[in-house]
Amino acid sequence: MEVILLMGLQASGKSTFYKEHFSDSHLRVNLDMLHTRNKEKRLLLTCLEISQSVVIDNTNPTKLDRQRYFELLDRADVTFIGYYFQSKLTDCLKRNQQRTGKAHLPEIALKATAAKLELPSFDEGFSELYYVTQTADQAFSIKEWENEV
């Protein structure tokens, strides 16, 4: 079973990346849909029970935010994979301006996430880590993690 954690600012491309790369094989779990940590936990435990691979599509900005998933889902047959999205605040703010309805977030929300964003590391428990950027044409570029990005 794979547990994939997406990490990055709002409007950095995480949900689009999920749709393009994992929607056919992994269940998407995020707080925008579930609204509470309790529902998220219950769904993740069910996925663990039935060995359903998941993508956790939240901002996951800090090591502490990510640690909850390692503690909840840590088993020998679970592979933790992280995708860290380049999170240039100016680019995310620009993409956020193109959003409408509930998808459009207050600027302060992105700035608050940017202020606490921490780079992931293998010592958190990841088996694999990747660095994701978007090209000028909005395609995704994926590179294996190096300790310096």
Secondary structure, 3 states (H helix, E strand, C coil): CEEEEEECCCCCCHHHHHHHHCCCCCEEECHHHHCCHHHHHHHHHHHHHHCCCEEEECCCCCHHHHHHHHHHHCCCCCEEEEEEECCCHHHHHHHHHCCCHHHCCCHHHHHHHHHHCCCCCHHHCCCEEEEEEECCCCCEEEEECCCCC
